[in-house]
Each structure stands twice: as C-alpha cells, then as structure tokens.
Amino acid sequence: MSPRSIGLPSLVRHLGVWRTPGAGATYRQLAAAVRLLILDGRLPLAVRLPGEREVAQALGLSRTTVSSAYGRLRDDGFLVGGQGEGARTSLPAGPRPRLAAPPQSPATGVIDLTAAVLPADPNVHAAYVRALERLPANLPGHGYEPAGLEELREAVAQGYRRRGLATSPGQILITHGAHNGLVHLLRLAVRPGVPVVFDHPTYPQAIDAILAAGGRPTPVALPDDDGADGWDVDGLVSACRRSGAPMAYLVLDHNNPTGRMMRAPDRARLLAGLKGSETLLVLDETLVELTLSGPPALTASAVDAPRVVRLGSMSKSVWGGLRIGWIRADRAVIQRLAQSRASFDLGVPILEQLAAVELLNDGGAALSARRPLLRARRDHLRARLTQHLPDWSCPRPAGGLTLWVQLPAPISSSLTVQAATQGLILAAGPRFGVDGAFERRLRLPYTLPESELDEAVGRLARAAKALGRRKSIAPAASKPAAVY
C-alpha cells in the first residue's frame, strides 16, 4: 500500500504567508513553517510531501532553497526518507501514543474541563414524569424495538423535515447516543486495516472507535487560512478517492473541538467530489442546533445523497445522561443495521425513548432558552482568558460548546499535567488528534457557570506560570492570577 501524501495545492494552502522579509534565510523560514504545521497537526505524521522541484516552482523558489529546507527538517527529525523515496513527515521522538481519557469522577473541589456537556434542566425531569405515565401502555408488548419506537422515529424524522430533508421513520434507527451509532456503522462498513478518513482535529472517542474496529485513521487537517469556516475539501475528496476509504467521519456542524461550521457551497462541493465513490459519508450532527450567533443554520446542512449518513444525539443539546441518539440513512442501510445490531445490543430502553419523544416535541423551546446562557458563558470565558492569559489565542466560535485555544508554545500535555496539581482537569490538545498532534492547542468547554469558569481560569493561569518557570518559557500572565 502506498504511503499517504499531501497534494501540492493543499501544502501551499496550509503554508499561507510563511515568508517574512528580514527574518532570516529563506530555507530556514520554510523549514520553520513546515515544522509548525507538523507540530500543530495540520500536517499529519507519515504523510509524503510533494517533491522539491514541485514545491520550488509553486513557491517561486530555487530548488536549492527547498532542498536545504527539507534537509534541515530531516536533521531535526521532522522528515524522514530520501529524495527518491519521498520525504515523509515525522516527529523527532517518533509517533506518540494516544493519551488516556481522564478520570470520570473528579474529587471534591476539582474542576473538570474535560466534559463539554450541560447539566439537565427541569424539562428533563418533567419529560421523565410524563414518560412514566405513558409507560403502562407499552408494557403488554415484549419491549424489544430493534429500530426504536415508531413515535420516536417519527419525531426525529419530523426534525429533519423541518430542516428541508424529506425523511420517513423508516430512515431512522434509534441508538444509545451518537457514539453508539458510529460503532454500529463501523461494524457494518469497516474491515481491519482499511482507511477511515476524518477531519483533524475531531471528537476523540471517534478515533478510539475507529481503532477499536481495526480501521486505519486517515486524518485530513483543517486549514488555518480560511478563517473559522475552513475545510480542505479537495484534501478530503482526494483522501477518500485515493485510499478507497469505505467511510469518512466528519463533524461539519460546529466541529468538536474547533466550533467551525462548513459553509453550504463547500458541502455541495464535497458531495460532488465524492459522487460515484464507494465512501460512506458519515456526518456527526450532535451539535447542529447549537448555533449561538443568530438562529441555527440548519438549512446549511440540508444537503443529501444516498451514501450520506447522519448521526444525531440529545446528549449535547439536552443532557449527557439521556443516552438517546439516532442514525438517519437510506432505508436499505437502516434495515441492515437493525438486523446486525442484535449481536451487539438489543435496542434502547423504552422509558428513555418515551422521554425523548416528550423533549423532541416541545418545539425547541428548551434549547432556545439555553442558547443565551451558552452565549454568555462563551463570551465570559474568552474575556477571562484574554485578561489573564493574553498570549493565548481564543477564536470566537459561532456555536458548539468549546473554545479551541492556541497556546504560545507546544506545551498542551505538560500544561495538563501541571494543571492537575491545581485541581483542574483538562483534555490536552493531542487527545483530539493522532500521532501526538495539537500540542499547541487546548479545548476548553464553556458549559460551567461563570463563577466556576473564573476559578478555572485562575488555576489555569497559575499552572501556566508554574510551567513557564520550570521550562524557561515566559508564562502568558506574568502577574499572579486573581481567583474569582
């Protein structure tokens, strides 16, 4: 099998404006730019770069300059392989193992910033009360519903119809959350050793599920040059077609962790590029309704094709403890999933499904009330980070539940360890990628109350300062952080 490679247009797009007059030798600047792309995860590991001659022509440089840059990267351990074999990206210490998930039950006094979820509001309790009242009507039956209750599938289908996607209950399969749906799809479509394409960074449990299914994670980096909405559509299409990937898993609606939302023209271009391919395009839409700047942009995601599968869930918009999700797909795919799930699980509990019906039929009132709260907490966290850690870059996402913060140095894992001594649990950037990428990134949820976010930022600033002293890296905040 040939190694993965990045096309010349994608490499040039990722480099962006990399050259600064008077900032040193051109080959050193080019080497530094490529090195940063590798450290940030925008260039995955073990990816073959275009040849020196091609790069020189595209950038308007001499081949000697590009050859010197490649040579510098080889000397530093960021490239391996010769000219004939093709230079491939690497890290000096080699690929790093994926970080283990953090403890699930933090001790008293510990602030947990690993879970991007909201607590249940009173509507959840009320929905369960009404579900209990309706439960007796379902008790005479056997209780096994491989595809889910008909009325819940209809409620989910109605939500898609409101978005402009004609959907029937026969196109819906109810699951134990979106992650469970992804696992079912991987079992159906993926065999050991085959590539599974995904946007990079992504939801970490998705990578874990791909690995558990025996798939080969094949990341396509989100570029930084297109602003908050950028996707490398050409790279995604190329990765799917060149690798023959049976599945691509993408989070196009408030991407977890970046918060980006792909624009409608790019979605259409993605579908056009994959037309006729065998790739099953799995779109994770668990955050689709959590647009915070203006009304939800649901119509932007209303593009469809026979080989497009959508995952939905109530964990992010309602409550993580309500393990209700769904798959929307072609009827033939749903039938195959319903038949195959018996070897994995026997369906979703009836009571939870009845509660989900109650919550989905509220017309979106509960979620509408939550959006202003999330918007205020997002802006509050950004303001506190700017105040106490001014060297950190905190883009303002249009939606979702997290900030994807850029750090002043590749210290995410070290900072996570240091923060634990302050009673603050973080999910380091590499948790959201593969091969040790994203050491310059940190995901910070804004789902906690403002007072807890203030305390968290105070602890985070102290951890950054302590780490700066240890590593001789100037901390972002040079004065002691106030605790709120």
ZIURHU-V917790 format. One record per residue. N is the residue number from 1. RES is the residue in one letter. OMEGA is omega in whole degrees, 0 to 359 (NA if undefined). NEAR is the number of other C-alpha atoms within 12 Angstrom. Layout:
n	res	omega	near
N	RES	OMEGA	NEAR
N	RES	OMEGA	NEAR
//
This chain:
n	res	omega	near
1	M	181	9
2	S	181	12
3	P	175	21
4	R	179	33
5	S	176	30
6	I	181	38
7	G	181	28
8	L	179	25
9	P	180	24
10	S	179	33
11	L	180	39
12	V	179	30
13	R	179	30
14	H	181	33
15	L	180	30
16	G	178	21
17	V	187	17
18	W	187	25
19	R	179	22
20	T	180	16
21	P	177	10
22	G	183	9
23	A	178	13
24	G	182	13
25	A	184	17
26	T	182	28
27	Y	178	29
28	R	179	26
29	Q	179	27
30	L	178	35
31	A	180	33
32	A	180	27
33	A	179	30
34	V	179	40
35	R	179	36
36	L	177	30
37	L	179	36
38	I	181	40
39	L	180	37
40	D	180	41
41	G	178	41
42	R	168	42
43	L	179	50
44	P	178	43
45	L	177	42
46	A	177	29
47	V	180	33
48	R	179	30
49	L	175	39
50	P	181	30
51	G	183	27
52	E	182	29
53	R	180	22
54	E	182	21
55	V	180	29
56	A	180	25
57	Q	182	19
58	A	183	22
59	L	180	26
60	G	181	17
61	L	173	21
62	S	179	19
63	R	179	22
64	T	180	18
65	T	180	25
66	V	178	33
67	S	179	28
68	S	178	24
69	A	178	32
70	Y	180	40
71	G	178	26
72	R	179	25
73	L	176	34
74	R	180	26
75	D	182	19
76	D	177	22
77	G	181	25
78	F	172	37
79	L	173	35
80	V	179	28
81	G	181	24
82	G	183	20
83	Q	181	20
84	G	181	12
85	E	184	15
86	G	182	25
87	A	180	31
88	R	182	32
89	T	182	41
90	S	170	34
91	L	183	32
92	P	182	21
93	A	181	14
94	G	180	18
95	P	180	22
96	R	177	21
97	P	176	15
98	R	181	24
99	L	178	27
100	A	178	18
101	A	181	19
102	P	177	20
103	P	184	18
104	Q	183	15
105	S	182	14
106	P	180	18
107	A	179	13
108	T	180	9
109	G	179	16
110	V	176	23
111	I	183	35
112	D	177	35
113	L	178	39
114	T	184	35
115	A	179	33
116	A	180	30
117	V	177	30
118	L	172	32
119	P	179	22
120	A	175	25
121	D	183	19
122	P	180	16
123	N	182	26
124	V	178	32
125	H	181	22
126	A	180	20
127	A	179	29
128	Y	177	25
129	V	179	20
130	R	179	22
131	A	178	25
132	L	179	21
133	E	182	17
134	R	184	20
135	L	183	21
136	P	181	15
137	A	181	15
138	N	185	21
139	L	179	15
140	P	180	9
141	G	182	12
142	H	176	13
143	G	178	21
144	Y	179	20
145	E	186	27
146	P	180	32
147	A	183	42
148	G	178	40
149	L	180	34
150	E	183	24
151	E	176	27
152	L	178	36
153	R	177	37
154	E	179	30
155	A	177	32
156	V	179	43
157	A	179	33
158	Q	177	25
159	G	177	32
160	Y	179	35
161	R	177	20
162	R	179	19
163	R	180	22
164	G	179	18
165	L	179	25
166	A	186	24
167	T	176	27
168	S	177	25
169	P	179	31
170	G	178	31
171	Q	184	37
172	I	171	42
173	L	180	53
174	I	185	54
175	T	174	46
176	H	182	38
177	G	182	35
178	A	180	39
179	H	177	38
180	N	176	32
181	G	178	45
182	L	179	47
183	V	177	36
184	H	181	37
185	L	178	45
186	L	179	39
187	R	182	27
188	L	193	26
189	A	191	32
190	V	175	32
191	R	183	21
192	P	176	20
193	G	183	20
194	V	181	26
195	P	171	37
196	V	184	42
197	V	175	42
198	F	176	47
199	D	192	49
200	H	13	46
201	P	182	49
202	T	176	41
203	Y	189	40
204	P	180	35
205	Q	175	26
206	A	177	40
207	I	178	39
208	D	181	29
209	A	178	27
210	I	179	37
211	L	180	26
212	A	179	20
213	A	181	26
214	G	179	21
215	G	178	30
216	R	181	30
217	P	182	41
218	T	186	45
219	P	170	43
220	V	190	42
221	A	170	43
222	L	181	45
223	P	178	34
224	D	189	30
225	D	184	21
226	D	179	20
227	G	188	21
228	A	184	27
229	D	190	30
230	G	170	31
231	W	175	41
232	D	184	40
233	V	179	35
234	D	179	31
235	G	178	39
236	L	181	42
237	V	180	37
238	S	181	30
239	A	180	38
240	C	186	38
241	R	183	27
242	R	182	26
243	S	185	30
244	G	184	29
245	A	177	35
246	P	182	36
247	M	169	41
248	A	180	51
249	Y	185	48
250	L	174	45
251	V	186	41
252	L	184	50
253	D	184	44
254	H	182	44
255	N	175	43
256	N	28	43
257	P	193	44
258	T	183	47
259	G	181	42
260	R	175	40
261	M	183	42
262	M	180	40
263	R	184	28
264	A	179	23
265	P	179	20
266	D	176	25
267	R	179	35
268	A	179	20
269	R	178	21
270	L	180	34
271	L	179	32
272	A	180	20
273	G	181	23
274	L	181	33
275	K	180	21
276	G	179	16
277	S	179	27
278	E	183	22
279	T	173	37
280	L	183	38
281	L	182	43
282	V	182	40
283	L	178	44
284	D	185	40
285	E	183	43
286	T	182	40
287	L	190	43
288	V	183	42
289	E	184	38
290	L	170	43
291	T	185	34
292	L	180	33
293	S	183	23
294	G	181	15
295	P	178	19
296	P	182	25
297	A	185	27
298	L	182	29
299	T	180	24
300	A	182	26
301	S	184	34
302	A	172	31
303	V	189	31
304	D	176	30
305	A	184	27
306	P	183	24
307	R	173	29
308	V	178	36
309	V	182	39
310	R	176	49
311	L	176	42
312	G	182	41
313	S	176	37
314	M	186	40
315	S	182	32
316	K	184	38
317	S	183	43
318	V	183	41
319	W	181	33
320	G	180	25
321	G	177	23
322	L	186	34
323	R	178	31
324	I	174	44
325	G	181	44
326	W	173	51
327	I	171	47
328	R	183	50
329	A	173	39
330	D	184	26
331	R	182	23
332	A	178	18
333	V	180	28
334	I	180	33
335	Q	179	22
336	R	179	23
337	L	180	40
338	A	180	34
339	Q	186	21
340	S	187	23
341	R	183	31
342	A	179	17
343	S	184	14
344	F	172	21
345	D	186	23
346	L	178	23
347	G	186	36
348	V	180	34
349	P	185	29
350	I	183	37
351	L	179	31
352	E	179	36
353	Q	179	44
354	L	177	37
355	A	179	37
356	A	177	47
357	V	180	36
358	E	183	32
359	L	180	36
360	L	182	33
361	N	180	24
362	D	178	20
363	G	179	17
364	G	183	22
365	A	182	16
366	A	180	26
367	L	178	33
368	S	179	22
369	A	182	19
370	R	184	29
371	R	177	30
372	P	178	21
373	L	180	23
374	L	179	35
375	R	180	31
376	A	181	23
377	R	176	33
378	R	182	37
379	D	179	30
380	H	180	28
381	L	179	38
382	R	180	32
383	A	180	25
384	R	177	33
385	L	177	38
386	T	181	23
387	Q	188	25
388	H	179	34
389	L	189	35
390	P	179	25
391	D	177	21
392	W	178	32
393	S	185	25
394	C	178	32
395	P	182	32
396	R	181	32
397	P	178	35
398	A	181	35
399	G	184	46
400	G	185	44
401	L	187	48
402	T	167	44
403	L	176	42
404	W	192	41
405	V	174	37
406	Q	182	30
407	L	182	34
408	P	180	27
409	A	180	30
410	P	188	32
411	I	189	36
412	S	181	39
413	S	179	34
414	S	179	29
415	L	178	39
416	T	178	39
417	V	180	24
418	Q	181	29
419	A	180	33
420	A	178	32
421	T	177	21
422	Q	182	28
423	G	181	26
424	L	180	36
425	I	182	37
426	L	170	43
427	A	183	41
428	A	181	42
429	G	181	44
430	P	178	41
431	R	186	40
432	F	179	43
433	G	179	48
434	V	173	43
435	D	175	37
436	G	180	36
437	A	171	43
438	F	173	44
439	E	177	39
440	R	183	35
441	R	178	41
442	L	177	43
443	R	181	44
444	L	176	45
445	P	176	43
446	Y	183	42
447	T	180	38
448	L	175	31
449	P	184	25
450	E	181	25
451	S	178	19
452	E	176	26
453	L	177	32
454	D	179	28
455	E	180	30
456	A	180	38
457	V	177	43
458	G	178	32
459	R	180	40
460	L	179	44
461	A	178	38
462	R	178	33
463	A	179	37
464	A	180	46
465	K	179	29
466	A	179	30
467	L	178	32
468	G	178	23
469	R	183	17
470	R	187	16
471	K	182	17
472	S	174	13
473	I	181	20
474	A	180	21
475	P	181	31
476	A	179	31
477	A	187	32
478	S	178	23
479	K	181	18
480	P	180	21
481	A	176	29
482	A	178	21
483	V	183	18
484	Y	NA	16
//
